[in-house]
Amino acid sequence: MVYNNFPWPDSPEDFKPNQSSARASKWQTAIEIAAQAVLDARAQFQQGERPASLADLYDPLTMPPALLKAHQQLDAAVDAAYAPAAGKKTWKNDAERVAFLFERYQQITSLLPAAPSKTHRKRRGPAPTAP
């Protein structure tokens, strides 16, 4: 449900914020279905005499494969929705995905224009020393 905290992605020129479009509806439907699949996968393990806690379910060493697969499908649906807004179809890792989402959030909520992204260059030679 983390995606709920971020601004909905804009579509290319054919979509205006707060207006319906078939593409936005398709993305929203795909995300809603995938999010429900995550909740359904969790529910499988939270029933019975000894229901699993979220800590149990999200332990990286013992996470149930069905829950992991549901999260991967949700990630793919969210990625597809953000791709036209200069996102990527796939991300190297969650940190890269979250960095993009925070950058988009800052662009939309900031009163000042967004600063251009900084590119990191490898420095050649020894690092400068203090006098």
N, CA, C and O atoms as a GROMACS GRO file, in nm:
protein
  524
    1MET      N    1   0.081  -0.120   0.000
    1MET     CA    2   0.000   0.000   0.000
    1MET      C    3   0.085   0.126   0.000
    1MET      O    4   0.030   0.236   0.008
    2VAL      N    5   0.215   0.114  -0.009
    2VAL     CA    6   0.303   0.230  -0.006
    2VAL      C    7   0.274   0.325  -0.122
    2VAL      O    8   0.284   0.446  -0.104
    3TYR      N    9   0.238   0.272  -0.238
    3TYR     CA   10   0.214   0.359  -0.353
    3TYR      C   11   0.105   0.461  -0.326
    3TYR      O   12   0.101   0.564  -0.393
    4ASN      N   13   0.016   0.437  -0.231
    4ASN     CA   14  -0.092   0.531  -0.199
    4ASN      C   15  -0.038   0.665  -0.151
    4ASN      O   16  -0.108   0.766  -0.161
    5ASN      N   17   0.083   0.668  -0.099
    5ASN     CA   18   0.140   0.790  -0.044
    5ASN      C   19   0.205   0.878  -0.149
    5ASN      O   20   0.249   0.989  -0.117
    6PHE      N   21   0.214   0.833  -0.273
    6PHE     CA   22   0.281   0.908  -0.376
    6PHE      C   23   0.181   0.962  -0.478
    6PHE      O   24   0.074   0.905  -0.497
    7PRO      N   25   0.216   1.074  -0.543
    7PRO     CA   26   0.125   1.130  -0.643
    7PRO      C   27   0.106   1.031  -0.758
    7PRO      O   28   0.200   0.963  -0.800
    8TRP      N   29  -0.016   1.025  -0.806
    8TRP     CA   30  -0.046   0.936  -0.919
    8TRP      C   31   0.032   0.986  -1.040
    8TRP      O   32   0.040   1.107  -1.062
    9PRO      N   33   0.090   0.897  -1.119
    9PRO     CA   34   0.170   0.940  -1.234
    9PRO      C   35   0.085   1.008  -1.340
    9PRO      O   36  -0.031   0.972  -1.362
   10ASP      N   37   0.143   1.106  -1.405
   10ASP     CA   38   0.078   1.169  -1.518
   10ASP      C   39   0.103   1.086  -1.642
   10ASP      O   40   0.209   1.024  -1.656
   11SER      N   41   0.006   1.084  -1.730
   11SER     CA   42   0.024   1.020  -1.860
   11SER      C   43   0.088   1.122  -1.952
   11SER      O   44   0.098   1.239  -1.917
   12PRO      N   45   0.130   1.078  -2.068
   12PRO     CA   46   0.181   1.176  -2.164
   12PRO      C   47   0.072   1.278  -2.199
   12PRO      O   48  -0.032   1.282  -2.133
   13GLU      N   49   0.095   1.360  -2.297
   13GLU     CA   50   0.011   1.474  -2.328
   13GLU      C   51  -0.139   1.449  -2.335
   13GLU      O   52  -0.217   1.543  -2.320
   14ASP      N   53  -0.183   1.326  -2.356
   14ASP     CA   54  -0.326   1.299  -2.368
   14ASP      C   55  -0.398   1.291  -2.234
   14ASP      O   56  -0.519   1.270  -2.232
   15PHE      N   57  -0.327   1.309  -2.122
   15PHE     CA   58  -0.390   1.297  -1.990
   15PHE      C   59  -0.366   1.422  -1.909
   15PHE      O   60  -0.252   1.465  -1.891
   16LYS      N   61  -0.471   1.480  -1.862
   16LYS     CA   62  -0.462   1.596  -1.773
   16LYS      C   63  -0.491   1.548  -1.631
   16LYS      O   64  -0.580   1.466  -1.611
   17PRO      N   65  -0.416   1.598  -1.530
   17PRO     CA   66  -0.441   1.556  -1.392
   17PRO      C   67  -0.588   1.575  -1.356
   17PRO      O   68  -0.653   1.669  -1.401
   18ASN      N   69  -0.639   1.486  -1.275
   18ASN     CA   70  -0.776   1.488  -1.225
   18ASN      C   71  -0.881   1.464  -1.334
   18ASN      O   72  -1.000   1.490  -1.312
   19GLN      N   73  -0.840   1.417  -1.449
   19GLN     CA   74  -0.935   1.379  -1.552
   19GLN      C   75  -0.918   1.231  -1.580
   19GLN      O   76  -0.809   1.175  -1.567
   20SER      N   77  -1.027   1.168  -1.617
   20SER     CA   78  -1.023   1.026  -1.644
   20SER      C   79  -0.960   1.001  -1.780
   20SER      O   80  -0.976   1.081  -1.872
   21SER      N   81  -0.890   0.893  -1.793
   21SER     CA   82  -0.841   0.849  -1.923
   21SER      C   83  -0.838   0.698  -1.922
   21SER      O   84  -0.824   0.637  -1.816
   22ALA      N   85  -0.849   0.638  -2.037
   22ALA     CA   86  -0.848   0.492  -2.045
   22ALA      C   87  -0.717   0.436  -1.994
   22ALA      O   88  -0.714   0.333  -1.926
   23ARG      N   89  -0.607   0.504  -2.027
   23ARG     CA   90  -0.476   0.453  -1.985
   23ARG      C   91  -0.461   0.459  -1.834
   23ARG      O   92  -0.417   0.362  -1.772
   24ALA      N   93  -0.499   0.573  -1.774
   24ALA     CA   94  -0.490   0.586  -1.628
   24ALA      C   95  -0.581   0.485  -1.561
   24ALA      O   96  -0.544   0.426  -1.459
   25SER      N   97  -0.698   0.463  -1.617
   25SER     CA   98  -0.791   0.365  -1.562
   25SER      C   99  -0.732   0.224  -1.570
   25SER      O  100  -0.747   0.145  -1.477
   26LYS      N  101  -0.666   0.194  -1.680
   26LYS     CA  102  -0.602   0.062  -1.697
   26LYS      C  103  -0.493   0.043  -1.591
   26LYS      O  104  -0.483  -0.064  -1.531
   27TRP      N  105  -0.410   0.147  -1.569
   27TRP     CA  106  -0.305   0.138  -1.468
   27TRP      C  107  -0.366   0.122  -1.329
   27TRP      O  108  -0.322   0.038  -1.250
   28GLN      N  109  -0.466   0.204  -1.301
   28GLN     CA  110  -0.527   0.199  -1.168
   28GLN      C  111  -0.588   0.062  -1.144
   28GLN      O  112  -0.572   0.007  -1.035
   29THR      N  113  -0.657   0.008  -1.241
   29THR     CA  114  -0.718  -0.124  -1.226
   29THR      C  115  -0.612  -0.230  -1.204
   29THR      O  116  -0.627  -0.317  -1.118
   30ALA      N  117  -0.503  -0.224  -1.281
   30ALA     CA  118  -0.395  -0.323  -1.265
   30ALA      C  119  -0.334  -0.315  -1.126
   30ALA      O  120  -0.304  -0.418  -1.065
   31ILE      N  121  -0.314  -0.193  -1.075
   31ILE     CA  122  -0.256  -0.176  -0.942
   31ILE      C  123  -0.353  -0.223  -0.834
   31ILE      O  124  -0.312  -0.289  -0.738
   32GLU      N  125  -0.480  -0.192  -0.849
   32GLU     CA  126  -0.579  -0.237  -0.750
   32GLU      C  127  -0.587  -0.389  -0.745
   32GLU      O  128  -0.596  -0.446  -0.636
   33ILE      N  129  -0.584  -0.454  -0.860
   33ILE     CA  130  -0.589  -0.601  -0.864
   33ILE      C  131  -0.464  -0.659  -0.800
   33ILE      O  132  -0.472  -0.754  -0.722
   34ALA      N  133  -0.348  -0.604  -0.832
   34ALA     CA  134  -0.222  -0.655  -0.775
   34ALA      C  135  -0.215  -0.629  -0.624
   34ALA      O  136  -0.167  -0.713  -0.549
   35ALA      N  137  -0.263  -0.513  -0.580
   35ALA     CA  138  -0.264  -0.484  -0.436
   35ALA      C  139  -0.356  -0.580  -0.362
   35ALA      O  140  -0.324  -0.626  -0.252
   36GLN      N  141  -0.469  -0.611  -0.421
   36GLN     CA  142  -0.561  -0.708  -0.359
   36GLN      C  143  -0.497  -0.846  -0.353
   36GLN      O  144  -0.519  -0.920  -0.257
   37ALA      N  145  -0.419  -0.882  -0.454
   37ALA     CA  146  -0.350  -1.011  -0.454
   37ALA      C  147  -0.250  -1.019  -0.338
   37ALA      O  148  -0.233  -1.125  -0.278
   38VAL      N  149  -0.185  -0.906  -0.305
   38VAL     CA  150  -0.093  -0.903  -0.190
   38VAL      C  151  -0.173  -0.927  -0.062
   38VAL      O  152  -0.133  -1.007   0.023
   39LEU      N  153  -0.285  -0.857  -0.048
   39LEU     CA  154  -0.368  -0.875   0.072
   39LEU      C  155  -0.420  -1.018   0.082
   39LEU      O  156  -0.425  -1.075   0.191
   40ASP      N  157  -0.460  -1.076  -0.030
   40ASP     CA  158  -0.509  -1.214  -0.031
   40ASP      C  159  -0.398  -1.312   0.007
   40ASP      O  160  -0.421  -1.408   0.081
   41ALA      N  161  -0.277  -1.287  -0.044
   41ALA     CA  162  -0.164  -1.375  -0.010
   41ALA      C  163  -0.133  -1.367   0.140
   41ALA      O  164  -0.106  -1.469   0.203
   42ARG      N  165  -0.138  -1.248   0.196
   42ARG     CA  166  -0.116  -1.233   0.340
   42ARG      C  167  -0.222  -1.307   0.419
   42ARG      O  168  -0.192  -1.374   0.518
   43ALA      N  169  -0.347  -1.295   0.376
   43ALA     CA  170  -0.459  -1.355   0.449
   43ALA      C  171  -0.444  -1.506   0.460
   43ALA      O  172  -0.488  -1.565   0.558
   44GLN      N  173  -0.384  -1.569   0.360
   44GLN     CA  174  -0.364  -1.715   0.364
   44GLN      C  175  -0.285  -1.757   0.487
   44GLN      O  176  -0.304  -1.867   0.540
   45PHE      N  177  -0.195  -1.670   0.532
   45PHE     CA  178  -0.105  -1.705   0.641
   45PHE      C  179  -0.145  -1.642   0.774
   45PHE      O  180  -0.077  -1.663   0.875
   46GLN      N  181  -0.252  -1.566   0.775
   46GLN     CA  182  -0.294  -1.500   0.897
   46GLN      C  183  -0.419  -1.563   0.957
   46GLN      O  184  -0.487  -1.502   1.040
   47GLN      N  185  -0.450  -1.683   0.914
   47GLN     CA  186  -0.566  -1.755   0.967
   47GLN      C  187  -0.518  -1.875   1.047
   47GLN      O  188  -0.400  -1.909   1.045
   48GLY      N  189  -0.608  -1.937   1.116
   48GLY     CA  190  -0.574  -2.057   1.192
   48GLY      C  191  -0.541  -2.027   1.336
   48GLY      O  192  -0.558  -1.915   1.384
   49GLU      N  193  -0.492  -2.129   1.404
   49GLU     CA  194  -0.460  -2.116   1.546
   49GLU      C  195  -0.343  -2.023   1.572
   49GLU      O  196  -0.343  -1.949   1.671
   50ARG      N  197  -0.245  -2.027   1.486
   50ARG     CA  198  -0.126  -1.943   1.505
   50ARG      C  199  -0.102  -1.858   1.380
   50ARG      O  200  -0.020  -1.893   1.295
   51PRO      N  201  -0.174  -1.745   1.370
   51PRO     CA  202  -0.158  -1.661   1.251
   51PRO      C  203  -0.018  -1.597   1.247
   51PRO      O  204   0.039  -1.562   1.350
   52ALA      N  205   0.033  -1.583   1.126
   52ALA     CA  206   0.166  -1.523   1.108
   52ALA      C  207   0.156  -1.371   1.124
   52ALA      O  208   0.060  -1.309   1.077
   53SER      N  209   0.253  -1.314   1.189
   53SER     CA  210   0.259  -1.169   1.200
   53SER      C  211   0.320  -1.112   1.072
   53SER      O  212   0.375  -1.187   0.990
   54LEU      N  213   0.310  -0.981   1.055
   54LEU     CA  214   0.374  -0.920   0.938
   54LEU      C  215   0.525  -0.939   0.944
   54LEU      O  216   0.590  -0.956   0.841
   55ALA      N  217   0.582  -0.936   1.064
   55ALA     CA  218   0.726  -0.960   1.079
   55ALA      C  219   0.761  -1.100   1.030
   55ALA      O  220   0.864  -1.120   0.965
   56ASP      N  221   0.677  -1.197   1.060
   56ASP     CA  222   0.701  -1.334   1.012
   56ASP      C  223   0.689  -1.340   0.860
   56ASP      O  224   0.773  -1.400   0.793
   57LEU      N  225   0.584  -1.278   0.806
   57LEU     CA  226   0.559  -1.284   0.662
   57LEU      C  227   0.667  -1.214   0.581
   57LEU      O  228   0.698  -1.257   0.470
   58TYR      N  229   0.725  -1.108   0.636
   58TYR     CA  230   0.822  -1.029   0.560
   58TYR      C  231   0.967  -1.056   0.599
   58TYR      O  232   1.056  -0.979   0.564
   59ASP      N  233   0.991  -1.163   0.672
   59ASP     CA  234   1.128  -1.204   0.701
   59ASP      C  235   1.192  -1.246   0.568
   59ASP      O  236   1.141  -1.336   0.502
   60PRO      N  237   1.301  -1.181   0.527
   60PRO     CA  238   1.360  -1.211   0.397
   60PRO      C  239   1.400  -1.358   0.379
   60PRO      O  240   1.406  -1.408   0.267
   61LEU      N  241   1.427  -1.427   0.488
   61LEU     CA  242   1.469  -1.566   0.478
   61LEU      C  243   1.352  -1.664   0.469
   61LEU      O  244   1.368  -1.776   0.420
   62THR      N  245   1.236  -1.622   0.516
   62THR     CA  246   1.122  -1.716   0.521
   62THR      C  247   0.995  -1.663   0.455
   62THR      O  248   0.888  -1.720   0.475
   63MET      N  249   1.006  -1.555   0.378
   63MET     CA  250   0.887  -1.497   0.314
   63MET      C  251   0.821  -1.601   0.223
   63MET      O  252   0.889  -1.661   0.140
   64PRO      N  253   0.691  -1.622   0.239
   64PRO     CA  254   0.623  -1.721   0.155
   64PRO      C  255   0.633  -1.684   0.007
   64PRO      O  256   0.613  -1.568  -0.030
   65PRO      N  257   0.664  -1.780  -0.078
   65PRO     CA  258   0.678  -1.753  -0.222
   65PRO      C  259   0.554  -1.687  -0.284
   65PRO      O  260   0.568  -1.602  -0.372
   66ALA      N  261   0.435  -1.724  -0.239
   66ALA     CA  262   0.313  -1.664  -0.295
   66ALA      C  263   0.306  -1.515  -0.263
   66ALA      O  264   0.262  -1.436  -0.347
   67LEU      N  265   0.350  -1.475  -0.145
   67LEU     CA  266   0.350  -1.334  -0.107
   67LEU      C  267   0.457  -1.258  -0.185
   67LEU      O  268   0.433  -1.146  -0.231
   68LEU      N  269   0.574  -1.318  -0.201
   68LEU     CA  270   0.681  -1.255  -0.278
   68LEU      C  271   0.636  -1.232  -0.423
   68LEU      O  272   0.658  -1.125  -0.479
   69LYS      N  273   0.574  -1.332  -0.482
   69LYS     CA  274   0.526  -1.321  -0.620
   69LYS      C  275   0.420  -1.212  -0.632
   69LYS      O  276   0.421  -1.135  -0.728
   70ALA      N  277   0.330  -1.204  -0.535
   70ALA     CA  278   0.226  -1.101  -0.538
   70ALA      C  279   0.289  -0.961  -0.531
   70ALA      O  280   0.244  -0.870  -0.600
   71HIS      N  281   0.392  -0.944  -0.449
   71HIS     CA  282   0.460  -0.815  -0.440
   71HIS      C  283   0.534  -0.782  -0.570
   71HIS      O  284   0.535  -0.667  -0.613
   72GLN      N  285   0.593  -0.881  -0.632
   72GLN     CA  286   0.662  -0.858  -0.759
   72GLN      C  287   0.564  -0.814  -0.867
   72GLN      O  288   0.596  -0.728  -0.949
   73GLN      N  289   0.444  -0.873  -0.867
   73GLN     CA  290   0.342  -0.832  -0.964
   73GLN      C  291   0.292  -0.691  -0.936
   73GLN      O  292   0.266  -0.615  -1.029
   74LEU      N  293   0.280  -0.656  -0.809
   74LEU     CA  294   0.240  -0.520  -0.772
   74LEU      C  295   0.347  -0.420  -0.815
   74LEU      O  296   0.315  -0.314  -0.871
   75ASP      N  297   0.474  -0.452  -0.790
   75ASP     CA  298   0.583  -0.365  -0.835
   75ASP      C  299   0.578  -0.344  -0.986
   75ASP      O  300   0.595  -0.232  -1.033
   76ALA      N  301   0.553  -0.451  -1.061
   76ALA     CA  302   0.547  -0.440  -1.207
   76ALA      C  303   0.432  -0.350  -1.251
   76ALA      O  304   0.447  -0.272  -1.345
   77ALA      N  305   0.318  -0.359  -1.184
   77ALA     CA  306   0.202  -0.276  -1.218
   77ALA      C  307   0.231  -0.129  -1.188
   77ALA      O  308   0.196  -0.042  -1.268
   78VAL      N  309   0.293  -0.102  -1.074
   78VAL     CA  310   0.326   0.036  -1.038
   78VAL      C  311   0.433   0.090  -1.134
   78VAL      O  312   0.423   0.204  -1.180
   79ASP      N  313   0.533   0.010  -1.165
   79ASP     CA  314   0.637   0.053  -1.259
   79ASP      C  315   0.577   0.088  -1.394
   79ASP      O  316   0.617   0.188  -1.455
   80ALA      N  317   0.484   0.009  -1.442
   80ALA     CA  318   0.421   0.034  -1.572
   80ALA      C  319   0.344   0.166  -1.570
   80ALA      O  320   0.342   0.237  -1.670
   81ALA      N  321   0.284   0.200  -1.458
   81ALA     CA  322   0.209   0.325  -1.448
   81ALA      C  323   0.302   0.446  -1.450
   81ALA      O  324   0.265   0.550  -1.505
   82TYR      N  325   0.420   0.434  -1.391
   82TYR     CA  326   0.512   0.546  -1.386
   82TYR      C  327   0.604   0.554  -1.507
   82TYR      O  328   0.667   0.658  -1.528
   83ALA      N  329   0.615   0.451  -1.588
   83ALA     CA  330   0.708   0.450  -1.702
   83ALA      C  331   0.689   0.569  -1.795
   83ALA      O  332   0.789   0.630  -1.834
   84PRO      N  333   0.565   0.606  -1.835
   84PRO     CA  334   0.551   0.721  -1.925
   84PRO      C  335   0.592   0.854  -1.861
   84PRO      O  336   0.617   0.951  -1.932
   85ALA      N  337   0.599   0.861  -1.730
   85ALA     CA  338   0.638   0.984  -1.660
   85ALA      C  339   0.788   0.986  -1.638
   85ALA      O  340   0.836   1.040  -1.537
   86ALA      N  341   0.863   0.928  -1.730
   86ALA     CA  342   1.009   0.922  -1.725
   86ALA      C  343   1.060   0.820  -1.624
   86ALA      O  344   1.177   0.823  -1.588
   87GLY      N  345   0.974   0.732  -1.581
   87GLY     CA  346   1.019   0.623  -1.496
   87GLY      C  347   1.080   0.515  -1.584
   87GLY      O  348   1.098   0.535  -1.704
   88LYS      N  349   1.112   0.406  -1.526
   88LYS     CA  350   1.170   0.296  -1.601
   88LYS      C  351   1.073   0.180  -1.599
   88LYS      O  352   0.985   0.173  -1.513
   89LYS      N  353   1.088   0.091  -1.693
   89LYS     CA  354   1.002  -0.027  -1.693
   89LYS      C  355   1.048  -0.125  -1.585
   89LYS      O  356   0.966  -0.197  -1.528
   90THR      N  357   1.175  -0.127  -1.557
   90THR     CA  358   1.227  -0.209  -1.448
   90THR      C  359   1.329  -0.126  -1.371
   90THR      O  360   1.390  -0.034  -1.427
   91TRP      N  361   1.347  -0.157  -1.247
   91TRP     CA  362   1.439  -0.085  -1.160
   91TRP      C  363   1.548  -0.180  -1.116
   91TRP      O  364   1.525  -0.300  -1.101
   92LYS      N  365   1.667  -0.126  -1.093
   92LYS     CA  366   1.776  -0.209  -1.044
   92LYS      C  367   1.744  -0.265  -0.906
   92LYS      O  368   1.777  -0.380  -0.874
   93ASN      N  369   1.680  -0.181  -0.824
   93ASN     CA  370   1.648  -0.220  -0.688
   93ASN      C  371   1.540  -0.128  -0.633
   93ASN      O  372   1.501  -0.031  -0.697
   94ASP      N  373   1.492  -0.159  -0.514
   94ASP     CA  374   1.387  -0.078  -0.454
   94ASP      C  375   1.436   0.064  -0.424
   94ASP      O  376   1.357   0.158  -0.431
   95ALA      N  377   1.563   0.081  -0.390
   95ALA     CA  378   1.615   0.213  -0.359
   95ALA      C  379   1.604   0.304  -0.481
   95ALA      O  380   1.572   0.422  -0.467
   96GLU      N  381   1.631   0.252  -0.600
   96GLU     CA  382   1.621   0.331  -0.722
   96GLU      C  383   1.474   0.370  -0.748
   96GLU      O  384   1.446   0.483  -0.787
   97ARG      N  385   1.383   0.277  -0.726
   97ARG     CA  386   1.240   0.303  -0.744
   97ARG      C  387   1.194   0.412  -0.646
   97ARG      O  388   1.125   0.506  -0.686
   98VAL      N  389   1.230   0.400  -0.520
   98VAL     CA  390   1.188   0.495  -0.417
   98VAL      C  391   1.249   0.633  -0.445
   98VAL      O  392   1.182   0.735  -0.425
   99ALA      N  393   1.374   0.638  -0.490
   99ALA     CA  394   1.437   0.767  -0.522
   99ALA      C  395   1.358   0.838  -0.632
   99ALA      O  396   1.336   0.959  -0.624
  100PHE      N  397   1.317   0.764  -0.733
  100PHE     CA  398   1.237   0.823  -0.841
  100PHE      C  399   1.104   0.875  -0.786
  100PHE      O  400   1.063   0.986  -0.820
  101LEU      N  401   1.037   0.798  -0.702
  101LEU     CA  402   0.908   0.840  -0.647
  101LEU      C  403   0.921   0.965  -0.562
  101LEU      O  404   0.836   1.055  -0.570
  102PHE      N  405   1.025   0.973  -0.481
  102PHE     CA  406   1.045   1.093  -0.399
  102PHE      C  407   1.077   1.214  -0.487
  102PHE      O  408   1.032   1.325  -0.458
  103GLU      N  409   1.154   1.194  -0.592
  103GLU     CA  410   1.185   1.303  -0.684
  103GLU      C  411   1.057   1.355  -0.749
  103GLU      O  412   1.038   1.477  -0.760
  104ARG      N  413   0.969   1.265  -0.792
  104ARG     CA  414   0.841   1.305  -0.852
  104ARG      C  415   0.756   1.380  -0.749
  104ARG      O  416   0.694   1.482  -0.781
  105TYR      N  417   0.753   1.330  -0.627
  105TYR     CA  418   0.676   1.396  -0.521
  105TYR      C  419   0.727   1.538  -0.500
  105TYR      O  420   0.648   1.632  -0.488
  106GLN      N  421   0.859   1.554  -0.495
  106GLN     CA  422   0.917   1.686  -0.474
  106GLN      C  423   0.884   1.779  -0.591
  106GLN      O  424   0.854   1.896  -0.569
  107GLN      N  425   0.888   1.729  -0.714
  107GLN     CA  426   0.855   1.811  -0.830
  107GLN      C  427   0.712   1.862  -0.822
  107GLN      O  428   0.685   1.978  -0.855
  108ILE      N  429   0.621   1.779  -0.778
  108ILE     CA  430   0.480   1.816  -0.776
  108ILE      C  431   0.446   1.906  -0.658
  108ILE      O  432   0.361   1.994  -0.672
  109THR      N  433   0.510   1.887  -0.545
  109THR     CA  434   0.474   1.962  -0.425
  109THR      C  435   0.557   2.087  -0.400
  109THR      O  436   0.518   2.171  -0.318
  110SER      N  437   0.668   2.100  -0.467
  110SER     CA  438   0.756   2.213  -0.443
  110SER      C  439   0.702   2.340  -0.508
  110SER      O  440   0.649   2.335  -0.620
  111LEU      N  441   0.715   2.452  -0.440
  111LEU     CA  442   0.677   2.581  -0.498
  111LEU      C  443   0.785   2.633  -0.590
  111LEU      O  444   0.758   2.718  -0.676
  112LEU      N  445   0.906   2.582  -0.574
  112LEU     CA  446   1.018   2.624  -0.658
  112LEU      C  447   1.041   2.521  -0.768
  112LEU      O  448   1.006   2.404  -0.751
  113PRO      N  449   1.099   2.562  -0.879
  113PRO     CA  450   1.128   2.464  -0.983
  113PRO      C  451   1.229   2.361  -0.932
  113PRO      O  452   1.316   2.391  -0.851
  114ALA      N  453   1.214   2.240  -0.981
  114ALA     CA  454   1.303   2.131  -0.939
  114ALA      C  455   1.443   2.156  -0.993
  114ALA      O  456   1.461   2.200  -1.106
  115ALA      N  457   1.541   2.127  -0.911
  115ALA     CA  458   1.680   2.138  -0.954
  115ALA      C  459   1.711   2.024  -1.049
  115ALA      O  460   1.659   1.914  -1.033
  116PRO      N  461   1.795   2.049  -1.148
  116PRO     CA  462   1.831   1.939  -1.238
  116PRO      C  463   1.902   1.829  -1.162
  116PRO      O  464   1.973   1.855  -1.064
  117SER      N  465   1.883   1.705  -1.207
  117SER     CA  466   1.949   1.594  -1.138
  117SER      C  467   2.099   1.604  -1.154
  117SER      O  468   2.150   1.644  -1.259
  118LYS      N  469   2.165   1.567  -1.048
  118LYS     CA  470   2.311   1.571  -1.049
  118LYS      C  471   2.364   1.439  -1.100
  118LYS      O  472   2.316   1.332  -1.060
  119THR      N  473   2.461   1.446  -1.189
  119THR     CA  474   2.525   1.324  -1.235
  119THR      C  475   2.656   1.312  -1.158
  119THR      O  476   2.728   1.410  -1.141
  120HIS      N  477   2.685   1.194  -1.115
  120HIS     CA  478   2.806   1.171  -1.039
  120HIS      C  479   2.916   1.126  -1.135
  120HIS      O  480   2.901   1.027  -1.207
  121ARG      N  481   3.026   1.200  -1.132
  121ARG     CA  482   3.140   1.163  -1.216
  121ARG      C  483   3.249   1.109  -1.126
  121ARG      O  484   3.269   1.155  -1.014
  122LYS      N  485   3.318   1.014  -1.179
  122LYS     CA  486   3.434   0.961  -1.103
  122LYS      C  487   3.548   1.060  -1.118
  122LYS      O  488   3.581   1.105  -1.228
  123ARG      N  489   3.608   1.090  -1.006
  123ARG     CA  490   3.720   1.182  -1.006
  123ARG      C  491   3.846   1.106  -1.042
  123ARG      O  492   3.867   0.993  -0.998
  124ARG      N  493   3.930   1.169  -1.122
  124ARG     CA  494   4.058   1.106  -1.156
  124ARG      C  495   4.167   1.169  -1.069
  124ARG      O  496   4.163   1.288  -1.038
  125GLY      N  497   4.260   1.090  -1.032
  125GLY     CA  498   4.370   1.140  -0.954
  125GLY      C  499   4.338   1.142  -0.806
  125GLY      O  500   4.229   1.104  -0.765
  126PRO      N  501   4.434   1.186  -0.727
  126PRO     CA  502   4.413   1.188  -0.581
  126PRO      C  503   4.314   1.296  -0.540
  126PRO      O  504   4.299   1.397  -0.609
  127ALA      N  505   4.248   1.274  -0.430
  127ALA     CA  506   4.154   1.371  -0.376
  127ALA      C  507   4.231   1.492  -0.326
  127ALA      O  508   4.342   1.476  -0.275
  128PRO      N  509   4.175   1.613  -0.338
  128PRO     CA  510   4.246   1.731  -0.288
  128PRO      C  511   4.266   1.723  -0.137
  128PRO      O  512   4.185   1.664  -0.065
  129THR      N  513   4.373   1.782  -0.091
  129THR     CA  514   4.404   1.779   0.052
  129THR      C  515   4.380   1.918   0.110
  129THR      O  516   4.391   2.019   0.040
  130ALA      N  517   4.346   1.921   0.236
  130ALA     CA  518   4.324   2.048   0.305
  130ALA      C  519   4.457   2.112   0.336
  130ALA      O  520   4.553   2.042   0.366
  131PRO      N  521   4.465   2.248   0.330
  131PRO     CA  522   4.594   2.316   0.360
  131PRO      C  523   4.633   2.304   0.504
  131PRO      O  524   4.738   2.355   0.545
   0.00000   0.00000   0.00000
